[in-house]
Amino acid sequence: MSTGTPIRPEMTVGAIAEQYPASAPVLARHGIDLCCGGKHTLEFAARAHGVDLAALLVELEGAGAGR
């Protein structure tokens, strides 16, 4: 269920997956999953997987995940 709050880099991957189910395919496409219980921030996960954070945020928004 979306809270209407946009996805932010400091949100954990677990919180994003829970609040924005549409984010799952986008995150999976970039190899970002709920390892470690999803406790890492989106910023950390993007950096760890070599994904451009700004582009990822745009992609998540385009998938309807941040609405």
C-alpha positions as CSV (number, residue, x, y, z in Angstrom):
1,M,0.0,0.0,0.0
2,S,1.4,3.4,-1.0
3,T,1.6,6.1,1.6
4,G,1.8,8.8,-1.1
5,T,5.3,9.6,0.0
6,P,7.9,9.4,-2.8
7,I,10.7,6.9,-2.5
8,R,13.8,8.5,-1.0
9,P,17.4,7.3,-1.1
10,E,17.5,6.9,2.7
11,M,14.5,4.5,2.8
12,T,15.4,0.9,3.4
13,V,14.9,-1.6,0.5
14,G,12.6,-3.6,2.8
15,A,10.4,-0.5,3.5
16,I,10.2,0.3,-0.2
17,A,9.3,-3.2,-1.2
18,E,6.5,-3.3,1.5
19,Q,5.1,0.2,0.8
20,Y,5.5,0.1,-3.0
21,P,4.9,-3.4,-4.4
22,A,5.4,-2.0,-8.0
23,S,9.0,-1.5,-7.0
24,A,9.8,-5.2,-6.9
25,P,10.4,-5.9,-10.6
26,V,12.5,-2.7,-10.9
27,L,14.6,-3.6,-8.0
28,A,15.0,-7.2,-9.1
29,R,16.0,-6.1,-12.6
30,H,19.0,-4.3,-11.0
31,G,19.9,-7.3,-8.7
32,I,18.6,-5.5,-5.6
33,D,16.7,-7.8,-3.3
34,L,15.8,-8.2,0.4
35,C,19.1,-9.8,1.4
36,C,20.0,-8.9,5.0
37,G,16.3,-8.5,5.7
38,G,16.0,-5.4,3.4
39,K,17.7,-3.3,6.1
40,H,20.1,-1.5,3.7
41,T,19.1,1.9,2.3
42,L,18.3,2.3,-1.4
43,E,21.3,4.5,-1.7
44,F,23.6,1.8,-0.2
45,A,22.1,-1.0,-2.3
46,A,22.3,1.1,-5.6
47,R,26.0,1.9,-4.9
48,A,26.7,-1.8,-3.9
49,H,25.2,-3.0,-7.2
50,G,26.7,-0.3,-9.4
51,V,23.4,1.3,-10.2
52,D,23.0,5.0,-10.8
53,L,20.8,6.2,-7.9
54,A,19.1,9.1,-9.8
55,A,18.2,6.8,-12.7
56,L,16.9,4.2,-10.4
57,L,14.6,6.7,-8.6
58,V,13.3,7.8,-12.0
59,E,12.7,4.2,-13.0
60,L,10.9,3.4,-9.8
61,E,8.7,6.5,-10.2
62,G,8.0,5.5,-13.8
63,A,6.8,2.1,-12.6
64,G,4.4,3.8,-10.3
65,A,6.3,2.8,-7.2
66,G,6.7,6.3,-5.8
67,R,3.1,7.5,-6.0
